Amino acid sequence: MLNAYPYYEYVKSNGIFPIEYALFRQLSSVKQIVDPNTLFRYNSMFDALVDATYNSISALNFSKIPIVVTETGWPWFGGAKEPYATIENAETFNNNLIRRVSNDSGPPSQPDIPINTYIYELFNEDKRRGPVSERNWGVLFPNSTSVYSISLSNSGSLNANSSTVFCIVKPGANEDSLRSGIDWACGPGQANCRAIQQGQPCYLPDTWQNHASYAYNDYYQKMHSSGGTCDFDGTATTTSIDPSYGSCRFSGSSNSSTGRLVPPPAFGPVGQSSRSSRNYIYFHQIGLLSAVVLALILV
């Protein structure tokens, strides 16, 4: 069992690794990660962490022991000194994680052993100690509405909308540029920014990234058919994943209410011996009195 957290590894790396590597995004040719000892090429930090564990097992002369990732995820909100704990990054990480795990392959050293995985976590833990991000890993609010959109490959979705293109902030965008972008979108751009005012559905989390994503998208949905672009001085990008969360509905969303997650129960990963042709991903939640694991079977 392995707790694999690319978020922590990326934050601790002090820029050694690109953010794309932690978020399962495609790496440019100059950013390719290659192990100098094995010459294995890694497309994600997640795979590298799993392979590092397999290498440790091999060093102890054990083999053919499948690794289960019992915790992984990304926080969607953090404090002033936690700039990478954002809804955009959490949504990107978990959606790309699901796509990665769904392909029934293992890391470079063990390509035939799928990676059964638990996503940490189902709900936020508002009493958890430590930085703000420690309390904001959940994919659902307490009322069971989703914090952000999660697409479950071949098995339905939470707020997925494949037909609409949304305009959101790029990860790591400069806050001064985001301020300017919001001012322009909500002013000359004529975006309706009422929803990001204090007390309104999209005000929280109160971050430049969140507010800019809403403003950028509202402008884009109104103007792209007549030539409006999703650029905002290089701080914006498009996505087919609906960024709506909770009661905050982004323009262009086809959902009038947020989806609910009602998965079948499971009490642990299914081993290869019994279901070798199917991989699994789970949502993991640790309660005060018991551990509740709800499984989403990707078929």
Secondary structure by P-SEA (a helix, b strand, c coil): cccccaaaaaaaccccccccccccccccccccccccccccccccaaaaaaaaaaaaaaaaccccbbbbccbbbbbcccccccccccaaaaaaaaaaaaaaaacccccccccccccccccccccccccccccccccccccccccccccbbbbccccccccccccbbbbbbcccccaaaaaaaaaaaacccccccccccccccccccccaaaaaaaaaaaaaaaccccccccccccccccccccccccccccccccccbbbbbbbbbbcccccccccccccbbbbbbbcccbbbbbbbccc
